[in-house]
């Protein structure tokens, strides 16, 4: 194991995904989320195919043992991605990032519900702490429902992002079942395929002709998404999941910087407090899982932060 190298690779993945979200946010006023999902999936494919070919895993990546499992993973994961992209049109980038942190908290709950995983009082308390942080972040949006149109749209955006996090958690739990019979390379490849195809179903809801700059942003977002997935998958070759997992939360630092300097988004003290509580709860859960010896590297390698 080379933990320092694994952490460095994980950080590259985190930066790729945050830059991807920033590009999606930049085009979100004009480009529907379903259309953004299509570009994300389509232009991630060449990167992923090239990576599989370099590793000699292309044949494995195309081989499927449980087709319907990939369909389900694609559907729920694409829904999660679409919700996250939709939320970027309504909320600041740091806030979407923080609300997305609800996903690993919900994974603990869903794993107990659907995988019969034993979850003790310690982890349940950490989940409760994390959800308190989520409620602190959500509170200004929910209480603003009686306000103006912009406030209502932001409240709806927050609910959409939280629903996306819920779908992402369900997808992650499903992946834990899939890795028992499917190779990580196959899960990664077919998710990009299914998300691209499923995104086409949103055409009747109003796709638009993007400008030249928007096309560049969308293509770059897809390439960054594919690159981020490769680095995310690769980091587990050099370090245990429990070592690199806490660095997911570094994304809030990058989101704050990009949000402030690119989108002129100034985070509120309440949002930062909620983020601190959520991150603390997430790290507690990761450390507890490490203590319990729960191995989830294969499932994590197949996962993308947006679904």
C-alpha positions as CSV (number, residue, x, y, z in Angstrom):
1,X,0.0,0.0,0.0
2,X,1.1,3.6,-0.7
3,X,-1.3,5.7,1.3
4,X,0.2,9.1,0.3
5,X,-0.1,8.3,-3.4
6,X,-3.7,7.0,-2.8
7,X,-4.6,10.3,-1.1
8,X,-3.0,12.4,-3.8
9,X,-5.0,10.5,-6.5
10,X,-8.2,10.9,-4.5
11,X,-7.6,14.6,-4.3
12,X,-7.3,14.8,-8.1
13,X,-10.6,13.0,-8.4
14,X,-12.2,15.5,-5.9
15,X,-10.9,18.4,-7.9
16,X,-12.2,16.9,-11.2
17,X,-15.7,16.5,-9.8
18,X,-15.9,19.9,-8.3
19,X,-14.7,21.5,-11.6
20,X,-17.2,19.5,-13.4
21,X,-20.0,20.7,-11.2
22,X,-18.8,24.3,-11.6
23,X,-19.0,24.0,-15.4
24,X,-22.5,22.5,-15.1
25,X,-23.5,25.4,-12.9
26,X,-22.1,27.9,-15.4
27,X,-24.5,26.5,-18.1
28,X,-27.4,25.7,-15.8
29,X,-29.4,28.9,-16.5
30,X,-29.9,27.8,-20.1
31,X,-29.1,24.1,-20.3
32,X,-31.7,21.6,-18.8
33,X,-30.2,19.1,-16.3
34,X,-31.2,16.1,-18.5
35,X,-29.2,17.5,-21.4
36,X,-26.2,18.1,-19.0
37,X,-26.4,14.5,-17.9
38,X,-26.3,13.4,-21.5
39,X,-23.0,15.3,-22.1
40,X,-21.6,14.1,-18.8
41,X,-22.2,10.5,-19.8
42,X,-21.3,10.7,-23.5
43,X,-18.0,12.5,-23.1
44,X,-16.9,10.4,-20.1
45,X,-17.1,7.3,-22.3
46,X,-14.0,7.9,-24.4
47,X,-11.9,8.5,-21.3
48,X,-13.3,5.4,-19.6
49,X,-12.8,3.2,-22.7
50,X,-9.3,4.4,-23.1
51,X,-8.5,3.7,-19.4
52,X,-10.0,0.2,-19.6
53,X,-8.0,-0.5,-22.8
54,X,-4.7,0.7,-21.1
55,X,-5.4,-1.6,-18.2
56,X,-6.3,-4.5,-20.4
57,X,-9.8,-4.6,-18.9
58,X,-11.8,-3.6,-21.9
59,X,-13.2,-7.1,-22.4
60,X,-14.1,-7.3,-18.7
61,X,-15.7,-3.9,-18.8
62,X,-18.0,-5.0,-21.5
63,X,-18.9,-8.3,-19.8
64,X,-22.2,-8.2,-17.9
65,X,-23.4,-11.0,-15.6
66,X,-26.5,-9.3,-14.2
67,X,-27.9,-6.9,-16.9
68,X,-30.9,-5.7,-14.9
69,X,-28.7,-4.8,-12.0
70,X,-26.9,-2.3,-14.4
71,X,-30.2,-1.0,-15.6
72,X,-31.4,-0.3,-12.0
73,X,-28.0,1.2,-11.1
74,X,-28.2,3.4,-14.2
75,X,-31.8,4.5,-13.5
76,X,-31.3,5.5,-9.9
77,X,-27.8,6.9,-10.5
78,X,-28.9,9.0,-13.4
79,X,-31.8,10.3,-11.3
80,X,-29.4,11.3,-8.6
81,X,-27.1,13.0,-11.1
82,X,-29.9,14.9,-12.7
83,X,-31.2,16.1,-9.3
84,X,-27.7,17.3,-8.4
85,X,-27.3,19.1,-11.7
86,X,-30.8,20.7,-11.3
87,X,-29.9,21.9,-7.9
88,X,-26.9,23.8,-9.2
89,X,-29.3,26.1,-11.1
90,X,-31.0,27.2,-7.9
91,X,-28.4,27.0,-5.1
92,X,-24.8,28.1,-4.5
93,X,-22.1,25.5,-5.4
94,X,-21.0,25.1,-1.8
95,X,-24.5,24.5,-0.6
96,X,-25.1,21.8,-3.2
97,X,-21.8,20.2,-2.2
98,X,-22.7,20.2,1.5
99,X,-26.2,18.8,0.9
100,X,-24.6,16.1,-1.1
101,X,-22.8,15.0,2.0
102,X,-26.1,13.6,3.2
103,X,-25.5,10.7,0.9
104,X,-23.0,8.7,2.9
105,X,-25.1,9.3,6.0
106,X,-28.1,7.8,4.3
107,X,-26.0,4.9,3.0
108,X,-25.6,3.7,6.6
109,X,-29.3,3.7,7.1
110,X,-30.1,2.0,3.8
111,X,-27.4,-0.6,4.4
112,X,-29.2,-1.6,7.6
113,X,-32.6,-1.6,5.9
114,X,-31.7,-3.4,2.6
115,X,-28.5,-5.3,3.3
116,X,-29.2,-6.4,6.9
117,X,-26.0,-4.7,7.9
118,X,-25.7,-4.3,11.7
119,X,-25.6,-0.7,12.6
120,X,-24.8,0.0,16.3
121,X,-25.8,3.0,18.5
122,X,-22.5,4.7,17.8
123,X,-23.0,4.9,14.0
124,X,-26.7,5.8,14.4
125,X,-25.7,8.6,16.7
126,X,-23.3,9.9,14.1
127,X,-26.0,9.7,11.4
128,X,-28.3,11.6,13.6
129,X,-25.6,14.3,14.2
130,X,-25.1,14.5,10.5
131,X,-28.7,14.9,9.7
132,X,-28.9,17.7,12.3
133,X,-26.2,19.4,10.2
134,X,-28.3,18.9,7.1
135,X,-31.4,20.4,8.8
136,X,-29.3,23.4,9.8
137,X,-28.3,24.0,6.2
138,X,-31.8,23.5,5.0
139,X,-33.5,25.6,7.6
140,X,-33.1,29.0,5.8
141,X,-34.5,27.5,2.6
142,X,-37.5,25.8,4.2
143,X,-38.5,28.9,6.3
144,X,-38.3,31.0,3.2
145,X,-41.2,29.2,1.5
146,X,-43.5,32.1,2.3
147,X,-41.2,34.6,0.7
148,X,-40.7,35.7,-2.9
149,X,-40.3,33.6,-6.1
150,X,-36.5,33.4,-5.8
151,X,-36.7,32.1,-2.3
152,X,-39.3,29.5,-3.2
153,X,-37.2,28.3,-6.1
154,X,-34.2,27.9,-3.8
155,X,-36.3,25.9,-1.3
156,X,-37.4,23.6,-4.2
157,X,-33.8,23.4,-5.3
158,X,-32.7,22.3,-1.8
159,X,-35.4,19.6,-1.8
160,X,-34.3,18.4,-5.2
161,X,-30.6,18.1,-4.1
162,X,-31.6,16.2,-1.0
163,X,-33.7,13.8,-3.1
164,X,-30.7,13.4,-5.3
165,X,-28.6,12.5,-2.3
166,X,-31.2,9.9,-1.3
167,X,-31.1,8.4,-4.8
168,X,-27.3,8.4,-4.7
169,X,-27.3,6.5,-1.4
170,X,-29.7,3.9,-2.8
171,X,-27.4,3.5,-5.8
172,X,-24.4,3.0,-3.5
173,X,-26.2,0.3,-1.5
174,X,-27.1,-1.4,-4.8
175,X,-23.5,-1.3,-5.9
176,X,-22.5,-3.2,-2.8
177,X,-24.6,-6.0,-4.0
178,X,-23.4,-5.7,-7.6
179,X,-19.7,-6.0,-6.7
180,X,-20.3,-9.5,-5.5
181,X,-20.9,-10.7,-9.1
182,X,-19.8,-7.7,-11.3
183,X,-16.3,-6.3,-12.0
184,X,-15.8,-2.7,-11.0
185,X,-14.7,-1.9,-14.6
186,X,-18.1,-3.1,-15.9
187,X,-20.1,-1.1,-13.3
188,X,-18.1,2.1,-14.2
189,X,-18.4,1.6,-18.0
190,X,-22.1,0.6,-18.1
191,X,-23.2,3.4,-15.9
192,X,-21.8,5.9,-18.4
193,X,-23.6,4.1,-21.1
194,X,-26.9,3.8,-19.3
195,X,-26.8,7.4,-18.0
196,X,-26.2,8.7,-21.6
197,X,-29.1,6.6,-23.0
198,X,-31.5,7.4,-20.1
199,X,-30.8,11.2,-20.5
200,X,-32.2,11.1,-24.0
201,X,-35.6,10.4,-22.4
202,X,-35.6,14.0,-21.2
203,X,-35.6,15.5,-24.7
204,X,-39.4,16.1,-24.6
205,X,-38.9,18.2,-21.5
206,X,-37.1,20.9,-23.4
207,X,-33.5,20.5,-24.7
208,X,-32.0,23.6,-26.2
209,X,-29.4,24.5,-28.8
210,X,-26.3,25.3,-26.7
211,X,-24.0,28.2,-27.7
212,X,-20.4,27.5,-28.6
213,X,-19.1,28.3,-25.2
214,X,-21.8,26.1,-23.6
215,X,-20.8,23.2,-25.8
216,X,-17.2,23.6,-24.6
217,X,-18.2,23.7,-21.0
218,X,-20.5,20.6,-21.4
219,X,-17.8,18.6,-23.2
220,X,-15.2,19.6,-20.6
221,X,-17.6,18.6,-17.8
222,X,-18.0,15.1,-19.4
223,X,-14.2,14.7,-19.8
224,X,-13.6,15.8,-16.2
225,X,-16.3,13.4,-15.0
226,X,-14.7,10.5,-16.8
227,X,-11.3,11.5,-15.6
228,X,-12.5,11.9,-12.0
229,X,-14.1,8.5,-12.1
230,X,-10.7,6.9,-13.2
231,X,-8.8,8.6,-10.4
232,X,-11.5,7.7,-7.9
233,X,-11.3,4.1,-8.9
234,X,-7.5,4.1,-9.1
235,X,-6.9,5.5,-5.6
236,X,-8.1,2.3,-3.9
237,X,-5.2,0.4,-5.5
238,X,-2.8,2.4,-3.3
239,X,-4.7,3.0,0.0
240,X,-7.6,1.5,2.0
241,X,-11.0,3.0,1.6
242,X,-11.0,4.2,5.2
243,X,-7.8,6.2,4.5
244,X,-8.9,8.0,1.4
245,X,-12.7,8.4,2.2
246,X,-12.3,11.4,4.5
247,X,-10.8,13.4,1.7
248,X,-14.2,13.5,0.0
249,X,-14.9,16.4,2.3
250,X,-12.1,18.4,0.9
251,X,-14.5,19.2,-1.9
252,X,-16.2,21.8,0.3
253,X,-13.0,23.8,0.4
254,X,-12.7,23.9,-3.4
255,X,-16.4,24.6,-3.7
256,X,-16.1,27.6,-1.4
257,X,-13.2,29.0,-3.4
258,X,-14.8,28.5,-6.8
259,X,-18.2,29.7,-5.5
260,X,-16.7,32.9,-4.1
261,X,-14.3,33.9,-7.0
262,X,-16.3,32.6,-10.0
263,X,-19.9,32.9,-9.0
264,X,-19.6,35.6,-6.3
265,X,-21.3,33.2,-3.7
266,X,-20.7,34.2,-0.1
267,X,-21.6,31.3,2.3
268,X,-23.6,32.1,5.4
269,X,-22.4,31.3,8.9
270,X,-25.3,28.9,9.3
271,X,-24.4,26.9,6.2
272,X,-20.8,26.7,7.3
273,X,-21.9,25.5,10.8
274,X,-24.1,22.8,9.2
275,X,-21.2,21.8,6.9
276,X,-18.9,21.4,9.9
277,X,-21.4,19.2,11.7
278,X,-22.0,17.0,8.6
279,X,-18.3,16.6,7.9
280,X,-17.6,15.7,11.6
281,X,-20.4,13.1,11.5
282,X,-19.1,11.6,8.2
283,X,-15.6,11.3,9.5
284,X,-16.8,9.6,12.7
285,X,-18.7,7.0,10.6
286,X,-15.6,6.4,8.4
287,X,-13.4,5.9,11.5
288,X,-16.0,3.6,13.1
289,X,-16.2,1.5,9.9
290,X,-12.5,1.3,9.8
291,X,-12.5,0.0,13.4
292,X,-15.1,-2.5,12.6
293,X,-13.1,-3.7,9.5
294,X,-15.9,-3.1,7.0
295,X,-14.4,-3.5,3.5
296,X,-16.1,-1.2,0.9
297,X,-13.3,-0.3,-1.4
298,X,-14.8,-2.2,-4.4
299,X,-18.2,-0.5,-4.0
300,X,-16.6,3.0,-3.5
301,X,-14.5,2.5,-6.7
302,X,-17.7,2.0,-8.7
303,X,-19.4,5.1,-7.2
304,X,-19.5,8.6,-8.5
305,X,-20.3,11.6,-6.2
306,X,-23.2,12.7,-8.4
307,X,-24.8,9.2,-8.5
